[in-house]
Amino acid sequence: MDTDTEPSDEPEYTVNRSVVRDAIFDAVGTVALLGFALVFLFVGVRGFVVGSSLPLSAAFVAASLLVAGAALDLVPPFRG
């Protein structure tokens, strides 16, 4: 009787796959948030240069800093 059985790699494969998927989603999310931050910064700075509404331009610059900080985990997360 052969009682030696090989352990299954299925649990490790599942865990590794979910870890890699989470890492890819985190990287894509960070790049997307930084892209939004650049758009907000561009709109805010353009508002300052063109002479648009100064409070609105300042709000866009502040929003860009907040979004960039959230993307880089420098501010507390928005969700609980």
Contacts in CASP RR format, 6 or more apart in sequence:
PFRMAT RR
TARGET T0000
AUTHOR 0000-0000-0000
METHOD contacts of the structure
MODEL  1
MDTDTEPSDEPEYTVNRSVVRDAIFDAVGTVALLGFALVFLFVGVRGFVV
GSSLPLSAAFVAASLLVAGAALDLVPPFRG
29 71 0 8 1.000
30 71 0 8 1.000
30 72 0 8 1.000
33 67 0 8 1.000
33 68 0 8 1.000
33 70 0 8 1.000
33 71 0 8 1.000
34 67 0 8 1.000
34 68 0 8 1.000
34 71 0 8 1.000
36 67 0 8 1.000
37 64 0 8 1.000
37 65 0 8 1.000
37 67 0 8 1.000
37 68 0 8 1.000
37 69 0 8 1.000
37 71 0 8 1.000
38 64 0 8 1.000
39 64 0 8 1.000
40 60 0 8 1.000
40 61 0 8 1.000
40 63 0 8 1.000
40 64 0 8 1.000
40 67 0 8 1.000
41 60 0 8 1.000
41 61 0 8 1.000
41 64 0 8 1.000
43 57 0 8 1.000
43 60 0 8 1.000
44 56 0 8 1.000
44 57 0 8 1.000
44 58 0 8 1.000
44 60 0 8 1.000
44 61 0 8 1.000
44 64 0 8 1.000
45 57 0 8 1.000
45 61 0 8 1.000
46 52 0 8 1.000
46 57 0 8 1.000
47 53 0 8 1.000
47 56 0 8 1.000
47 57 0 8 1.000
47 60 0 8 1.000
48 54 0 8 1.000
48 57 0 8 1.000
48 61 0 8 1.000
51 57 0 8 1.000
66 75 0 8 1.000
69 75 0 8 1.000
70 77 0 8 1.000
70 78 0 8 1.000
END
